């Protein structure tokens, strides 16, 4: 995405402002950054993302200085730049974190380097305007798009290439970077940019429709949880009991905690 297109970014609505893109929970009606012992509230999400962001920034700060020879791997073609791929994966993850942060809270602190002070107060930064955060997200995604591989199958030599390609869909790939770029373009009504990025994914040769539609949701018979259709999937723990509550309980009752936002309401004509 060019600088000219980045400059046309618009401020995107966030649920904490009461004008989100879909639905919001009652929790967003509270102060999203006030201290609270509830692990599902804003502060806990911010802390978790801050920790993840710090680890990613440490990679981005240190890896560029590591000699290229340290990244050579047996069986990996010399044409693949593993150092650039690792940096691309890290920048995709940072973009993913900040995209979700700014979609939930609008202006958020943007931290691009690993904290250096032992005193937490010295590492605090003020909020950055959402448009500036999105520009950094686009910059990271553009780098990821240029440096990530389409799949990570070369690093699973004990499996068939096709199966490995599917299994690698729990990691960041070039397709996922393109998908995020397309999503942000859609939100900014940059229709041609979105169409071009989506077309690149469709023409990549990495994906096919499932012959058995139920494998879209479960591919257990094949010994894996991803499918030929998926671009990126959350890798679940089988038979686990983790975070089963939240907005929807495991019994699927909602307790009236979801509300349609005003923006969604305004997008539809009345009867």
Secondary structure as the mmCIF struct_conf table of DSSP 4:
data_model
#
loop_
_struct_conf.conf_type_id
_struct_conf.id
_struct_conf.beg_label_comp_id
_struct_conf.beg_label_asym_id
_struct_conf.beg_label_seq_id
_struct_conf.end_label_comp_id
_struct_conf.end_label_asym_id
_struct_conf.end_label_seq_id
HELX_RH_AL_P HELX_RH_AL_P1 UNK A 3 UNK A 6
TURN_TY1_P TURN_TY1_P1 UNK A 7 UNK A 8
HELX_LH_PP_P HELX_LH_PP_P1 UNK A 11 UNK A 13
HELX_RH_3T_P HELX_RH_3T_P1 UNK A 15 UNK A 17
TURN_TY1_P TURN_TY1_P2 UNK A 18 UNK A 18
BEND BEND1 UNK A 21 UNK A 22
STRN STRN1 UNK A 23 UNK A 25
HELX_RH_3T_P HELX_RH_3T_P2 UNK A 26 UNK A 29
BEND BEND2 UNK A 30 UNK A 30
TURN_TY1_P TURN_TY1_P3 UNK A 32 UNK A 33
BEND BEND3 UNK A 34 UNK A 34
BEND BEND4 UNK A 37 UNK A 37
TURN_TY1_P TURN_TY1_P4 UNK A 39 UNK A 40
BEND BEND5 UNK A 41 UNK A 41
HELX_RH_AL_P HELX_RH_AL_P2 UNK A 42 UNK A 62
HELX_RH_3T_P HELX_RH_3T_P3 UNK A 63 UNK A 65
BEND BEND6 UNK A 66 UNK A 66
HELX_RH_3T_P HELX_RH_3T_P4 UNK A 68 UNK A 71
TURN_TY1_P TURN_TY1_P5 UNK A 74 UNK A 75
TURN_TY1_P TURN_TY1_P6 UNK A 78 UNK A 79
BEND BEND7 UNK A 80 UNK A 80
HELX_RH_AL_P HELX_RH_AL_P3 UNK A 82 UNK A 105
BEND BEND8 UNK A 106 UNK A 107
STRN STRN2 UNK A 108 UNK A 109
BEND BEND9 UNK A 113 UNK A 113
BEND BEND10 UNK A 118 UNK A 119
HELX_RH_3T_P HELX_RH_3T_P5 UNK A 120 UNK A 123
STRN STRN3 UNK A 127 UNK A 128
HELX_RH_AL_P HELX_RH_AL_P4 UNK A 130 UNK A 147
BEND BEND11 UNK A 148 UNK A 148
BEND BEND12 UNK A 150 UNK A 150
HELX_RH_3T_P HELX_RH_3T_P6 UNK A 153 UNK A 155
TURN_TY1_P TURN_TY1_P7 UNK A 157 UNK A 158
BEND BEND13 UNK A 159 UNK A 159
HELX_RH_AL_P HELX_RH_AL_P5 UNK A 161 UNK A 167
HELX_RH_3T_P HELX_RH_3T_P7 UNK A 168 UNK A 170
BEND BEND14 UNK A 171 UNK A 171
HELX_RH_AL_P HELX_RH_AL_P6 UNK A 174 UNK A 187
TURN_TY1_P TURN_TY1_P8 UNK A 188 UNK A 189
HELX_RH_AL_P HELX_RH_AL_P7 UNK A 191 UNK A 202
TURN_TY1_P TURN_TY1_P9 UNK A 203 UNK A 203
BEND BEND15 UNK A 204 UNK A 205
BEND BEND16 UNK A 211 UNK A 212
HELX_RH_3T_P HELX_RH_3T_P8 UNK A 213 UNK A 216
TURN_TY1_P TURN_TY1_P10 UNK A 217 UNK A 217
HELX_RH_3T_P HELX_RH_3T_P9 UNK A 220 UNK A 222
TURN_TY1_P TURN_TY1_P11 UNK A 223 UNK A 223
BEND BEND17 UNK A 225 UNK A 225
TURN_TY1_P TURN_TY1_P12 UNK A 228 UNK A 229
BEND BEND18 UNK A 231 UNK A 232
HELX_LH_PP_P HELX_LH_PP_P2 UNK A 236 UNK A 237
TURN_TY1_P TURN_TY1_P13 UNK A 238 UNK A 239
BEND BEND19 UNK A 243 UNK A 243
BEND BEND20 UNK A 246 UNK A 248
TURN_TY1_P TURN_TY1_P14 UNK A 250 UNK A 251
TURN_TY1_P TURN_TY1_P15 UNK A 255 UNK A 256
STRN STRN4 UNK A 258 UNK A 260
HELX_RH_AL_P HELX_RH_AL_P8 UNK A 262 UNK A 266
TURN_TY1_P TURN_TY1_P16 UNK A 267 UNK A 267
BEND BEND21 UNK A 268 UNK A 268
#
